[in-house]
């Protein structure tokens, strides 16, 4: 019998670290409240990329008919499967990468990208895939960190992205501009709010965040 194909994303040590850190951040860093804000009013059929350990699942409203959750990393996917069993909406957990979503075109009412656009290997391709699988006029909800507004921290971010940061943190990049990338992929930004996390104290390379929604343009 042939051995199974290797996972396209394999970060077992980072995955275990992320699972612990993200659970703590739900309350201590206020990430749970941000997830609730991100998913408020979502309805219909949803595709979520980079579902991680499934912490979004508890916040989907009852109006959601199905969540198809894509997660490439095996350790996180196993944790997400347990979270899916506790969810109050149907969750179908699927292995796959954002750059080649294993779902049909124009099949979803909403797409969710939550703290994942920093890690995808090909950001334009991942967003093109989200554009493909959404119905015309459908909504993309996003919660991401990205490029700092000032040149000092932005320079630090770019230096980190060229060197140690992606290796240490599961492929994460700190200097991407999610709003610009979303618009370039054929979406219109409907609303967004920029903020710093944590709000007080020294800024981190991942402190500059944005939450919002965008609409898929036709074509």
N, C-alpha and C positions, 0 to 999 in steps of 0.2 A: 504494500500500500504506500503511495507517495506521501511524503510529509506535507503538512499543510503549508500554504504560502505564508511567508512572513508578513506581519502587520506592516502597512505602509508608514505608520507612525509608532515608534517604540521608545518610550521614555519611562521605564518602570520606576526608577528612583524619583524622578521629578513628579510622576503621577502620584506616588504615595505622599510626597511632601505637599503637593497641591491639594490632595484630598483632605489632609489635616488642616492646612492653613486656610482653605476656603471655608471649611466648617466653622472655624473660630471667627473668621471675618464676617460671617452672616450677622452676628450680633455686635461684636466688638467694633467692627469697622462700618457697620451700617449697610452692608451689602444686601442683606435680606430686604430692607426697605427699598433699595434701588431695584431689586428684582421685581418687587411688587409694583413699583411705578412703571417699570419697563413693560410689564405684561397686562396692565390694567386695560380693560375693554377689549382685549383680544378675543376673537371668535372665529368659528369655522375650522378649517383644516390648516394645520400649522406644520412647517418644517423648521427644525432647530438644528443649526450646525454647531459642531464642537460642544456637545451637550455635557462633556466632562463627567463629573460624578452625579449629575442629575439634580442639582440644587434648584434649578428653575421649575422643576415639575410641580412642586407644591404650590406654586403661585399662579398656575394657569386657571383662568376663570371657568366656570361650569359651561359657558357658552362655546367653549372649544370642543369640537367633535372628535378630533384626533390630533395627536402630536407625533410626527415622524422625526425622531431624534437621531442625528448622525454623530457617531463618535468613533474615531479611528484607533484610539489607544486602548489596549485590552484591559489594563488594570482599571482605568476610569470607567470603561464600558461595563465592567462587572459591578462596580459600585452604582452606576446609573441604573442597571437592571433592578437592583434592590429598591432604589428610589422610585422607579416606575411602578412597582407593585404597590407602593404606598400612595401613589398619586390619585386624585379624584377625577381625573380625565384619562381617557385611553392613551397610552404611550407605546409606540412601536419603536423599539431601539434597534438601529441598523448600523453595522460597521460600514465605514466608508470615509472618504476625504471630501472636503468642501470643494476641491477643484474638479471633482467628477462625481456629482451627487447621483446615487443609484435610484432616482425617482423620475417620473414622467414630467414632461414640460407642461407648464401652465396648469398645474394640479393643485396649487395651494393658495389660500386666502391671505396668509401671513407667513413671513419668514422671520426668524429670530437669530440674531448674532450677538452673543453675550460673552465678552472677554475672550474672544477667539480670533478676531481679525488680526491681532498682533502675531499670532502663531502660524497662520496658514503659510504654506511655502510660496504660493503664487497668489497674491491678493487680488489683482485684476481678474484672474481666472475664477477665483472663488466667488467674487461678486457677480461675474458674468453668469455663473451657474445659478446663483440666487435669482437673478433677473430671468433666467430661462424657466425656472420651475414655478415662478409666481404667475398668477393670472394678470392680464393687463389691468393696471390701476390698483393692484394689490399692494399690501403694506410690508415694509421691512422695518422691524423694530431693532434698535441697536443700543448696546451699552458697552463702551470701549474706552481704553486709554490710548493716548497717542502723543503727538508732537507737542512739546512745550511752546508757549507763545513767545518766550524771550530767547534771544540768541545764545545766552550762556548755557542754560540747561539743555537747549536743543543741540548744542554742540557736544555736550556730554552724552546725550542720548545717541547721537550718531556714532560717536566713538565707541560706546558700549556695544552698539549693534554690529559694528565691524569686528569686534573682538570677543569678549567673554560672555556677554549677556545671553545670546541665544543658546550657547552651549550649556550654561548653568540652569536656564529656566525653560527647558522644553521647546526651544525654537522661538521664544518670545522676542519681538522687536519693539523697542520703545519709541522710535522716531517716526512711525507711520502716521499718516494723516487720514483718519477714517472718513471724515466728512468729504474731503476732496476725492477720495477713492470711490466712495458711494456715488457721488454725483457723476464721476467719470464713467461709471458702469451703467449709466442710463436710468438713474433714479433722481427724483426731485425731493430734496429735503423738505419735509412738511413742518417739522418742529424739532428743536434741539435745545439742550441746556448744558452748558459747559460748567465744570466744577473741579475742585481740587480734592484729592483724597490721599491722606487725611486733610481736613480743612485747616488744622493748626499744626504748628511745628515745622520742622525742616521738610522741604519738598523731596520726594523720591523721583527717580526716573519714570516711574509709573503713576505719578500723582495726577497727571493732567487728563481728565476724563470728560466724556460726552455721552449723553443719553438722549434718545430721540426716535423719530420715525421718518420714513421716506416712502415715496410712492413709485412703483414701477411705471415708467413711461412706456408707451406703445412702441413697437418696433424692435 
